[in-house]
Amino acid sequence: MGSTAEYAALNNRGGDAGDGELEFVPLVIRSSPSHEPVQDEVQKSSMKADEGQGDNQQIEWAQHKRQWKLPICIIGAVVIVVVSLVLGLVVSESKSDMEVYSTELYRTGFHFQPQKNWMNGMIKYMGYYHLFYQYNPDGPKWGNINWGHAVSKDLVHWHHINQSALAPGPDWYDIYGVWSGSSTLLPDGTPAILYTGWSNISTSTQAQTQNLAVPLNASDPLLRDWVKSPSNPIMNPGKGFNTQNFRDPTEGWIGADGQWRVLIGGTMLKGKGGTAHLYKSRNFVNWTYVQDLHSVNYTGMWECPDFYPVAMEGRDGLDVSTNTVKVKHVLKASTRNHDYYTVGTYDSVLDTFVADDPELEVGFGMRYDYGKFYASKSFFDKSTSRRILFGWVSESDSDADAITKGWSGLQSLPRQVWLDPDTGMDLVQAPVEEVDGLHRDQVFKFNFTLPAGSVMAIEGVHGPQLDIQLEFNKPDMPMNLLFNGTDATSLVGQEVCANGTSHNGLYGPFGVLVLAEKDLLEQTGVFFYLTLAYDGTWKAIVCSDESRSSMQTDVDKASYGTYVRVLESDQYLTLRTLVDHSIVETFAQGGRAVITSRVYPTMALNNDAYFFLFNNGTQDIKVQSLNAWRMEAAPPDEMEPKV
């Protein structure tokens, strides 16, 4: 961010809060029967947080029952992008000071999605980011899984290339589906795709195989056509493997002996948890099972594993084969409906991985995202020295709604990810800087008070496509007590997100209401809450409250939240919330905690969608700065780019 003077100059408004653009209204939280959870759709949890997770312990009070058959991870890559189920995009075009949006309800404006139906990985090749995604050309529900393909120069503006770049069959090893995988850049610069095939070898169900595809014409920068290897399948389940839980190969990396390695997600040979099967190859075609790199009991099958190095200092990403004394490794798996990761040490000679903190293991510790985010993959963008992460964001409405809309699922914004240098144990995420290129119509305010019990209407920017960035001064409390300590099981803390914006505490909830109609009958609340733990220390919680997001009664309205690290060295409490019609992505404390929500308003649509600041605590909150922009739409282009 720039200085206060720079912002004032950009805004060209002069003055502080109180110049008529910030309107205070009484804090009134309205409820109606439509806000009650539908019992056959939402399952309330016990409100008892899992043990042993400290400050990273997640809070989740309601979970949608619907289970997708097979989440789709991304396809590895020369630049790997993860996509699974994707919606579609809203076309918006500025007309005077009003925004014209698509009439297609809930279709997003600046998230990637196909035009219709059900929608895996990414590489950067010859100047283009190549996004591969799982796609059902026959309809908006899971089935007949193909790989679609799109390209972009900037990770924001996409062109469709082929919605069946890889299709099932005709051979036996993938005749029932081309599932998730990854892409890898070979030593000669050629990209190669590894993917899971659903074969017609029948046991109790069809066995899963791992297969290889390469470009038909490697000189084509758009990589329009792909061919499957005559050696397929190149990896089969080892002795004693569960052949139905053997899928989602990672990007390949080179170990200390010069041989290739990949991981395949699966279940433990002995035990009741998930595992990452390690395979090795000298030529990327002939692969041999070696051992399991890492396993954790009681975690369930590991889908869409990801394994990559992170620098211990700085934000630069690293090539997947990097391994030095100044490097840690991240192991991530999609399991138990979330993407869990742990940070540890990889021995590339013995091919072993040990988590730094046994209490923060895969499946029990930290998550990429504490909302609706699954089946992700990352890739290293060598041209910008970034590791970039994508994830699949599923729907929260019904299958019938998906059929009516004609599409299902969507891709998160691309996120840069790096190891937090202040903790050395967890990751930080932020939207890639290219997203900022969509900023339009800025509103900026600084150094004002958000009174206790108030809602503040923000004038100048509104609509369903927003980027809202907030800095709150830390409340006046002893900093040697603030957010330290280990007890993350405070009853008050567990109740906060479930109670939503209507809860009254000393400090909080305070934050922003987005996709809100003018009378607040519909609103999605994103907020901080500071709670006192049993040991007398303060904890910071960030929540995304969907309970009043829609007047519909047949959609999931879960509340999501997590404890977020706030270090004594942090100057402010920060929130960045990006809104795009039916998705709300929130990055707290610079991205130490991330929450993604799906919402389906009925009144707060298009130009009838507004946002407000609010403080339902009993103490005033000081706002250091508010920056908000309308986001320009970036719909995928059906035409190929001119090469």
Legacy VTK file of the C-alpha trace (Angstrom):
# vtk DataFile Version 3.0
C-alpha trace
ASCII
DATASET POLYDATA
POINTS 643 float
0.000 0.000 0.000
1.040 3.555 -0.580
1.175 6.345 1.923
-1.838 8.205 3.263
-0.941 11.190 1.106
-0.769 9.010 -1.977
-4.201 7.585 -1.271
-5.689 10.993 -0.719
-4.262 12.112 -4.031
-5.595 9.061 -5.800
-9.011 9.530 -4.298
-8.951 13.240 -5.078
-11.630 13.826 -2.471
-9.747 15.387 0.402
-10.990 15.288 3.967
-11.408 12.486 6.429
-14.250 10.321 7.491
-17.214 12.466 8.273
-17.262 14.301 4.961
-20.674 12.850 4.209
-19.555 9.699 2.493
-19.680 7.483 5.579
-23.167 7.068 6.919
-23.877 5.654 10.370
-27.017 3.608 10.842
-28.192 1.655 13.894
-26.961 -1.918 14.119
-30.076 -4.000 13.629
-29.703 -7.695 12.928
-32.914 -9.011 11.439
-33.695 -12.687 11.416
-36.429 -14.723 9.828
-37.410 -18.389 9.558
-35.524 -18.497 6.282
-32.303 -18.103 8.217
-32.742 -21.364 10.074
-30.576 -24.206 8.768
-32.441 -26.817 6.782
-32.016 -30.006 8.728
-31.740 -32.289 5.726
-29.043 -30.100 4.212
-26.953 -28.884 7.125
-25.461 -30.898 9.928
-24.488 -29.079 13.090
-21.275 -30.204 14.719
-20.642 -30.635 18.406
-18.828 -27.296 18.818
-15.960 -29.131 20.453
-12.763 -28.119 18.702
-10.220 -30.816 17.903
-7.363 -31.078 20.358
-3.733 -30.320 19.756
-3.940 -27.614 17.134
-3.091 -24.513 19.136
-3.536 -21.221 17.369
-4.241 -22.952 14.080
-7.244 -24.847 15.376
-10.167 -24.608 13.014
-13.723 -23.795 13.965
-16.557 -25.215 11.955
-20.116 -25.409 13.154
-22.060 -26.505 10.139
-21.106 -28.697 7.273
-23.040 -29.340 4.123
-24.018 -32.985 3.837
-23.793 -33.321 0.099
-20.673 -35.210 -0.927
-19.310 -34.944 -4.450
-18.288 -38.289 -5.825
-14.710 -37.384 -6.639
-13.170 -33.996 -6.080
-11.016 -32.930 -8.930
-7.522 -31.726 -8.280
-5.499 -29.740 -10.616
-3.133 -30.983 -13.105
0.478 -30.504 -12.211
2.640 -28.567 -14.423
5.006 -26.505 -16.178
2.861 -24.059 -14.521
0.251 -25.986 -12.662
-3.206 -24.765 -12.011
-5.809 -26.627 -10.112
-9.338 -26.662 -11.293
-12.187 -28.885 -10.535
-15.798 -27.927 -10.684
-16.229 -24.570 -12.238
-19.103 -22.197 -12.724
-18.921 -19.720 -15.505
-18.128 -16.057 -15.768
-20.168 -12.913 -15.611
-19.666 -10.336 -18.269
-19.616 -6.818 -16.860
-19.060 -3.653 -18.734
-18.925 -0.163 -17.349
-21.796 2.056 -18.495
-21.442 5.546 -17.011
-21.301 4.964 -13.265
-23.487 1.859 -13.338
-22.286 -1.670 -13.925
-24.068 -4.007 -16.329
-23.864 -7.598 -15.157
-24.831 -10.926 -16.633
-28.443 -11.906 -16.146
-27.239 -15.447 -15.383
-27.761 -15.748 -11.650
-24.669 -16.404 -9.478
-22.232 -16.713 -12.392
-19.013 -15.030 -11.337
-17.293 -12.101 -12.998
-13.535 -12.595 -12.524
-13.098 -16.262 -11.537
-12.303 -18.844 -14.196
-15.088 -21.186 -15.228
-16.366 -22.886 -18.371
-19.491 -21.646 -20.062
-21.529 -24.597 -18.841
-21.489 -27.990 -17.183
-18.999 -29.477 -14.689
-15.492 -28.547 -14.849
-7.506 -29.671 -13.169
-3.759 -28.393 -13.445
-1.542 -25.772 -14.911
1.805 -25.079 -16.541
3.495 -22.076 -18.077
4.802 -22.774 -21.553
6.073 -20.438 -24.249
4.633 -17.386 -22.489
1.191 -18.811 -21.736
-0.277 -20.153 -18.527
-2.057 -23.384 -19.440
-4.960 -24.311 -17.203
-6.323 -27.842 -17.401
-9.529 -28.654 -15.622
-11.835 -31.608 -15.147
-14.975 -31.141 -17.108
-18.165 -33.019 -17.891
-19.274 -32.029 -21.400
-22.619 -33.755 -20.862
-23.995 -31.794 -17.926
-23.494 -29.927 -14.627
-23.111 -33.041 -12.454
-20.160 -35.342 -11.925
-19.577 -37.907 -14.695
-17.875 -38.496 -18.055
-14.817 -36.617 -16.832
-12.661 -35.036 -19.554
-9.871 -32.491 -19.295
-10.702 -29.021 -20.519
-7.943 -26.560 -21.463
-7.654 -22.772 -21.355
-4.732 -20.334 -21.655
-3.867 -16.909 -20.256
-1.026 -14.409 -20.350
-1.782 -13.001 -16.888
-3.747 -15.583 -14.814
-6.820 -13.360 -15.044
-7.939 -13.142 -18.692
-8.492 -16.629 -20.120
-9.120 -18.088 -23.573
-10.807 -21.444 -24.042
-8.792 -23.852 -26.212
-10.455 -27.245 -25.912
-13.028 -28.637 -23.539
-11.920 -32.204 -24.329
-8.130 -31.925 -24.475
-8.012 -35.399 -22.909
-11.091 -37.599 -23.225
-11.855 -41.065 -21.828
-10.882 -44.091 -23.943
-10.792 -45.681 -26.343
-8.344 -47.917 -24.453
-9.233 -49.826 -21.304
-7.034 -47.917 -18.824
-9.101 -44.682 -18.821
-12.282 -45.677 -20.623
-14.498 -44.534 -17.762
-12.814 -41.207 -17.056
-9.716 -39.012 -17.230
-9.285 -37.918 -13.641
-6.962 -35.602 -11.766
-3.227 -35.326 -12.229
-0.332 -32.937 -12.727
2.023 -31.643 -15.366
5.800 -31.603 -15.336
8.388 -29.849 -17.487
10.901 -32.406 -18.741
14.636 -31.620 -19.135
14.243 -30.855 -22.855
11.505 -28.332 -22.072
8.611 -30.538 -23.180
5.579 -30.573 -20.861
4.234 -33.968 -19.817
0.940 -34.767 -18.137
0.429 -37.526 -15.587
-3.196 -38.371 -14.866
-5.409 -40.985 -13.238
-7.507 -43.173 -15.484
-10.618 -45.016 -14.425
-10.185 -48.392 -16.071
-12.605 -51.137 -17.018
-10.770 -53.754 -14.942
-13.528 -54.760 -12.576
-12.906 -55.760 -8.979
-15.561 -54.446 -6.631
-15.425 -51.324 -8.799
-13.109 -50.259 -11.586
-9.398 -50.029 -10.743
-7.487 -46.740 -11.023
-4.330 -46.401 -13.145
-1.712 -43.687 -13.733
-1.037 -42.571 -17.281
1.088 -40.241 -19.421
0.215 -37.764 -22.185
2.479 -35.426 -24.179
1.842 -32.634 -26.716
1.318 -33.673 -30.312
3.212 -30.570 -31.396
5.605 -29.182 -28.777
6.261 -26.117 -30.957
2.625 -25.024 -30.620
2.529 -22.382 -27.821
-1.164 -23.114 -27.259
-0.591 -26.887 -26.883
-3.852 -27.560 -28.669
-3.481 -31.332 -29.070
-2.299 -34.069 -26.721
-1.530 -37.759 -27.298
-1.564 -40.584 -24.785
1.559 -42.686 -24.353
1.562 -46.173 -25.918
3.170 -47.342 -22.652
0.036 -46.562 -20.632
-0.679 -47.377 -17.904
2.753 -46.421 -16.626
1.951 -46.913 -12.920
-0.243 -49.598 -11.406
-1.199 -50.214 -7.774
1.427 -52.086 -5.736
0.837 -55.298 -3.854
-1.847 -54.874 -1.229
-2.922 -51.418 -2.475
-6.562 -50.423 -2.485
-7.094 -50.201 -6.247
-10.026 -47.810 -5.801
-7.948 -45.401 -3.689
-4.943 -44.920 -5.967
-5.050 -41.593 -7.766
-3.963 -38.014 -8.375
-0.227 -38.055 -9.261
1.825 -35.030 -8.262
4.234 -33.019 -10.357
7.476 -34.947 -10.841
10.712 -33.895 -9.131
14.311 -35.112 -9.332
15.973 -36.572 -6.228
19.581 -36.795 -5.092
20.217 -39.827 -7.341
19.030 -38.016 -10.466
15.848 -40.072 -10.780
12.305 -38.797 -11.069
9.848 -39.095 -8.221
6.096 -38.617 -7.961
3.534 -39.174 -5.228
0.203 -40.954 -5.641
-2.585 -40.429 -3.122
-3.932 -43.509 -1.355
-4.705 -45.289 1.882
-2.248 -46.900 4.281
-1.269 -50.522 3.672
-1.389 -51.059 7.429
-3.519 -48.673 9.398
-6.618 -46.580 8.890
-5.292 -43.386 7.405
-4.108 -41.694 4.264
-0.741 -41.979 2.604
1.450 -40.718 -0.232
2.866 -43.590 -2.320
6.325 -42.760 -3.741
7.260 -43.943 -7.246
10.622 -43.519 -9.039
11.663 -43.506 -12.696
14.812 -42.915 -14.780
12.937 -41.870 -17.914
9.469 -40.660 -16.816
7.884 -43.691 -18.523
8.886 -46.770 -16.510
7.960 -46.305 -12.857
8.540 -48.447 -9.750
6.911 -48.218 -6.339
9.557 -47.568 -3.662
7.805 -46.823 -0.371
5.282 -44.499 1.191
6.792 -41.057 1.742
4.465 -40.176 4.611
1.301 -41.507 6.260
-1.007 -40.341 9.045
-3.476 -42.592 10.812
-7.183 -41.762 11.028
-7.154 -39.195 8.254
-8.970 -41.000 5.460
-7.829 -41.399 1.879
-5.401 -38.699 0.667
-6.620 -37.120 -2.551
-4.775 -34.616 -4.717
-1.465 -34.667 -2.810
0.998 -31.848 -3.371
4.667 -31.726 -2.342
6.985 -28.774 -2.865
9.860 -26.804 -1.317
9.534 -23.378 0.299
12.303 -20.935 1.134
12.850 -20.260 4.845
13.305 -16.579 4.059
11.579 -14.355 1.533
8.553 -14.820 -0.686
10.180 -16.296 -3.784
8.971 -19.696 -4.880
11.297 -22.593 -5.697
11.557 -25.213 -8.407
10.047 -28.458 -7.199
13.429 -30.272 -7.224
15.157 -27.712 -4.967
16.411 -29.058 -1.633
19.014 -27.193 0.444
19.623 -26.399 4.115
17.632 -23.173 3.692
14.546 -25.003 2.445
11.546 -26.609 4.099
9.006 -28.824 2.347
5.223 -28.633 2.356
3.149 -31.816 2.153
-0.523 -31.266 1.459
-3.412 -33.693 1.051
-7.115 -33.272 0.425
-8.894 -35.324 3.054
-11.900 -35.098 5.332
-13.422 -32.415 3.069
-10.515 -29.984 3.475
-7.001 -29.301 2.216
-4.584 -29.946 5.097
-0.856 -29.290 4.994
2.179 -29.630 7.198
5.690 -28.164 6.995
8.726 -30.373 7.537
12.049 -31.766 6.345
12.546 -33.941 3.264
15.579 -36.244 2.982
16.063 -36.677 -0.774
18.541 -39.548 -0.265
16.376 -41.689 2.004
13.127 -40.312 0.548
11.635 -39.602 3.944
9.595 -36.652 5.183
9.238 -35.655 8.844
6.775 -32.975 9.982
8.317 -30.254 12.140
5.408 -30.374 14.592
3.690 -33.769 15.173
0.607 -31.933 16.439
0.215 -30.164 13.095
0.178 -33.264 10.893
-1.702 -33.623 7.615
-5.376 -34.123 8.418
-5.228 -32.626 11.900
-3.329 -29.364 11.683
-3.281 -26.433 9.338
-5.453 -25.852 6.291
-4.944 -23.797 3.182
-8.461 -22.475 3.599
-11.017 -22.786 6.397
-14.063 -22.563 4.136
-15.071 -24.238 0.887
-11.753 -25.042 -0.799
-10.568 -28.491 -1.876
-8.525 -30.559 -4.329
-5.898 -27.862 -4.833
-2.513 -27.986 -6.532
0.345 -25.519 -6.791
2.968 -24.770 -9.415
6.242 -22.858 -9.628
6.152 -19.948 -12.052
9.830 -19.579 -12.968
9.255 -16.354 -14.891
8.092 -14.524 -11.759
9.733 -16.705 -9.045
6.379 -17.421 -7.447
4.643 -20.540 -6.192
1.008 -20.195 -7.181
-1.925 -22.097 -5.731
-5.393 -22.810 -7.081
-8.273 -24.715 -5.467
-11.705 -26.011 -6.353
-14.651 -24.230 -4.750
-17.786 -26.355 -4.791
-21.411 -25.267 -4.743
-23.530 -24.900 -1.611
-26.880 -25.176 -3.328
-28.613 -28.358 -4.486
-28.068 -30.678 -7.427
-31.398 -29.501 -8.778
-30.108 -25.920 -8.693
-27.007 -27.008 -10.617
-29.184 -28.525 -13.322
-31.273 -25.365 -13.497
-28.183 -23.132 -13.720
-26.464 -25.447 -16.183
-23.101 -25.421 -14.382
-21.517 -26.418 -11.083
-18.318 -25.506 -9.258
-15.703 -22.812 -9.691
-12.007 -22.060 -9.404
-10.553 -19.918 -6.637
-8.494 -16.896 -7.475
-4.837 -17.785 -8.071
-2.858 -17.243 -4.871
0.850 -16.725 -4.269
2.019 -18.859 -1.344
5.157 -18.702 0.806
6.415 -19.769 4.232
5.717 -17.268 6.996
9.204 -16.064 7.993
7.931 -14.931 11.397
6.708 -18.377 12.448
8.577 -20.773 10.141
5.730 -23.240 10.462
2.764 -22.047 8.441
2.037 -20.609 5.020
0.910 -17.180 3.905
-1.328 -16.693 0.864
-2.297 -13.639 -1.150
-4.122 -13.146 -4.471
-1.595 -12.823 -7.287
-0.795 -9.207 -8.062
-2.362 -9.492 -11.529
-5.790 -9.474 -9.861
-5.191 -5.837 -8.907
-5.351 -4.961 -12.589
-9.134 -5.351 -12.365
-9.475 -2.489 -9.862
-11.875 0.287 -10.851
-13.589 3.170 -8.997
-11.593 3.308 -5.775
-12.934 4.532 -2.437
-10.372 5.303 0.263
-10.767 6.440 3.865
-8.315 6.497 6.727
-8.089 7.130 10.453
-11.713 7.004 11.556
-13.723 5.388 14.329
-16.207 2.534 13.988
-18.420 3.160 17.034
-19.641 0.319 19.211
-22.983 -1.061 18.042
-22.936 0.605 14.633
-23.238 -0.172 10.943
-21.564 2.189 8.511
-22.850 2.435 4.939
-20.054 2.943 2.403
-20.877 5.174 -0.531
-19.047 5.434 -3.835
-18.463 1.752 -4.619
-20.998 -1.042 -4.581
-22.068 -4.088 -6.563
-21.325 -7.815 -6.621
-17.672 -7.523 -7.725
-15.491 -5.876 -5.083
-12.052 -5.904 -3.498
-12.234 -4.539 0.071
-9.058 -4.036 2.121
-9.224 -3.009 5.779
-6.689 -2.187 8.470
-7.919 -1.979 12.071
-5.835 -0.599 14.912
-5.163 -3.178 17.571
-7.412 -2.608 20.573
-5.823 -1.146 23.659
-5.008 -4.285 25.622
-1.749 -5.626 27.091
0.303 -6.722 24.096
2.219 -9.272 26.127
-1.076 -11.142 26.522
-2.569 -10.557 23.105
-2.998 -13.740 21.046
-0.280 -15.745 22.761
-0.865 -18.893 24.784
-1.947 -22.351 23.693
-5.567 -22.858 24.794
-7.665 -22.679 21.634
-10.705 -24.410 23.136
-12.430 -21.462 24.775
-16.183 -22.000 24.758
-16.736 -18.355 23.911
-14.365 -18.671 20.987
-16.202 -21.680 19.610
-19.519 -19.909 19.757
-18.394 -16.773 17.986
-18.620 -17.772 14.328
-21.739 -19.855 14.921
-23.454 -16.836 16.474
-22.455 -14.729 13.507
-22.528 -10.963 13.395
-25.249 -10.720 16.049
-22.987 -11.818 18.895
-21.953 -9.084 21.343
-18.472 -9.122 22.788
-16.013 -6.645 24.176
-13.984 -6.429 20.966
-16.122 -7.743 18.160
-17.510 -8.942 16.031
-16.277 -6.118 13.803
-15.611 -6.178 10.083
-17.545 -5.900 6.833
-20.965 -6.940 5.527
-20.832 -7.799 1.815
-23.463 -8.760 -0.739
-25.896 -6.903 1.479
-29.154 -5.333 0.420
-29.907 -1.865 1.753
-32.056 -2.988 4.682
-29.620 -5.763 5.619
-32.219 -8.476 5.106
-29.454 -10.294 3.244
-25.790 -9.963 4.197
-22.602 -12.020 4.440
-20.502 -10.986 7.416
-16.706 -11.193 7.484
-15.266 -10.201 10.829
-12.757 -10.399 13.634
-13.615 -11.341 17.177
-11.201 -11.166 20.086
-11.968 -13.660 22.797
-10.475 -14.358 26.206
-9.293 -17.947 26.615
-9.453 -19.944 29.816
-5.779 -19.305 30.514
-6.346 -15.554 30.558
-4.805 -14.813 27.179
-6.522 -13.187 24.222
-7.249 -14.989 20.955
-8.072 -13.532 17.546
-10.723 -15.283 15.482
-11.709 -14.525 11.894
-15.123 -15.640 10.638
-17.182 -15.728 7.466
-20.844 -15.853 8.390
-23.282 -17.090 5.726
-26.285 -17.440 8.041
-28.016 -14.337 6.602
-26.550 -14.550 3.113
-29.776 -15.561 1.387
-33.513 -15.709 1.875
-33.410 -19.131 0.222
-34.036 -22.030 2.579
-32.468 -24.855 0.560
-28.830 -23.684 0.502
-25.998 -24.289 2.940
-25.491 -21.307 5.259
-22.562 -22.569 7.269
-20.377 -20.288 9.355
-16.644 -20.806 8.911
-13.802 -19.567 11.046
-10.366 -20.090 12.482
-7.993 -18.683 15.036
-5.481 -16.483 13.260
-1.990 -15.649 14.398
-1.533 -11.988 15.275
2.044 -11.349 16.217
3.179 -8.638 18.572
5.120 -7.185 15.652
1.944 -6.842 13.553
0.918 -3.217 13.444
-2.736 -3.813 12.495
-5.498 -6.375 12.243
-6.062 -6.731 8.492
-8.817 -8.125 6.286
-8.930 -8.393 2.507
-12.234 -9.635 1.111
-12.857 -10.246 -2.588
-16.492 -10.550 -3.619
-17.661 -12.041 -6.908
-21.425 -12.623 -7.047
-21.602 -16.031 -5.319
-18.103 -16.374 -3.861
-16.447 -14.460 -1.012
-12.690 -15.002 -0.470
-11.185 -13.518 2.697
-7.491 -13.153 3.589
-6.835 -12.250 7.239
-3.552 -10.901 8.639
-1.966 -10.660 5.219
-3.058 -14.202 4.348
-2.105 -16.145 7.471
-5.692 -17.382 7.485
-7.994 -17.694 4.461
-11.726 -18.447 4.285
-13.793 -19.024 1.145
-17.593 -18.943 1.201
-20.312 -19.594 -1.378
-23.508 -17.580 -1.056
-26.709 -17.207 -3.077
-28.496 -13.929 -2.322
-31.941 -13.274 -3.739
-32.102 -9.499 -3.211
-28.467 -8.343 -2.950
-27.844 -8.906 -6.640
-25.880 -6.879 -9.192
-26.387 -3.140 -8.587
-28.564 -3.880 -5.553
-25.575 -5.345 -3.693
-23.896 -3.025 -1.158
-21.309 -3.280 1.576
-21.135 -1.894 5.102
-18.637 -1.768 7.929
-19.985 -2.856 11.289
-18.979 -3.169 14.921
-21.234 -5.179 17.192
-18.837 -5.100 20.122
-19.187 -2.890 23.156
-15.974 -0.952 22.474
-15.174 1.441 19.643
-12.807 0.180 16.951
-10.314 2.441 15.194
-10.009 1.959 11.445
-6.603 2.883 10.113
-7.598 2.542 6.458
-10.353 1.368 4.140
-9.612 0.739 0.469
-12.355 -0.607 -1.783
-12.576 -1.062 -5.523
-15.170 -2.261 -7.941
-13.695 -5.186 -9.855
-13.921 -5.257 -13.616
-15.197 -8.504 -15.098
-12.798 -10.795 -16.943
-14.915 -13.455 -18.670
-13.129 -16.240 -20.553
-12.940 -15.658 -24.276
-14.362 -18.390 -26.461
-11.871 -17.457 -29.193
-8.257 -18.617 -29.202
-5.678 -15.863 -28.664
-3.742 -14.677 -31.660
-0.301 -16.250 -31.504
LINES 2 645
119 0 1 2 3 4 5 6 7 8 9 10 11 12 13 14 15 16 17 18 19 20 21 22 23 24 25 26 27 28 29 30 31 32 33 34 35 36 37 38 39 40 41 42 43 44 45 46 47 48 49 50 51 52 53 54 55 56 57 58 59 60 61 62 63 64 65 66 67 68 69 70 71 72 73 74 75 76 77 78 79 80 81 82 83 84 85 86 87 88 89 90 91 92 93 94 95 96 97 98 99 100 101 102 103 104 105 106 107 108 109 110 111 112 113 114 115 116 117 118
524 119 120 121 122 123 124 125 126 127 128 129 130 131 132 133 134 135 136 137 138 139 140 141 142 143 144 145 146 147 148 149 150 151 152 153 154 155 156 157 158 159 160 161 162 163 164 165 166 167 168 169 170 171 172 173 174 175 176 177 178 179 180 181 182 183 184 185 186 187 188 189 190 191 192 193 194 195 196 197 198 199 200 201 202 203 204 205 206 207 208 209 210 211 212 213 214 215 216 217 218 219 220 221 222 223 224 225 226 227 228 229 230 231 232 233 234 235 236 237 238 239 240 241 242 243 244 245 246 247 248 249 250 251 252 253 254 255 256 257 258 259 260 261 262 263 264 265 266 267 268 269 270 271 272 273 274 275 276 277 278 279 280 281 282 283 284 285 286 287 288 289 290 291 292 293 294 295 296 297 298 299 300 301 302 303 304 305 306 307 308 309 310 311 312 313 314 315 316 317 318 319 320 321 322 323 324 325 326 327 328 329 330 331 332 333 334 335 336 337 338 339 340 341 342 343 344 345 346 347 348 349 350 351 352 353 354 355 356 357 358 359 360 361 362 363 364 365 366 367 368 369 370 371 372 373 374 375 376 377 378 379 380 381 382 383 384 385 386 387 388 389 390 391 392 393 394 395 396 397 398 399 400 401 402 403 404 405 406 407 408 409 410 411 412 413 414 415 416 417 418 419 420 421 422 423 424 425 426 427 428 429 430 431 432 433 434 435 436 437 438 439 440 441 442 443 444 445 446 447 448 449 450 451 452 453 454 455 456 457 458 459 460 461 462 463 464 465 466 467 468 469 470 471 472 473 474 475 476 477 478 479 480 481 482 483 484 485 486 487 488 489 490 491 492 493 494 495 496 497 498 499 500 501 502 503 504 505 506 507 508 509 510 511 512 513 514 515 516 517 518 519 520 521 522 523 524 525 526 527 528 529 530 531 532 533 534 535 536 537 538 539 540 541 542 543 544 545 546 547 548 549 550 551 552 553 554 555 556 557 558 559 560 561 562 563 564 565 566 567 568 569 570 571 572 573 574 575 576 577 578 579 580 581 582 583 584 585 586 587 588 589 590 591 592 593 594 595 596 597 598 599 600 601 602 603 604 605 606 607 608 609 610 611 612 613 614 615 616 617 618 619 620 621 622 623 624 625 626 627 628 629 630 631 632 633 634 635 636 637 638 639 640 641 642
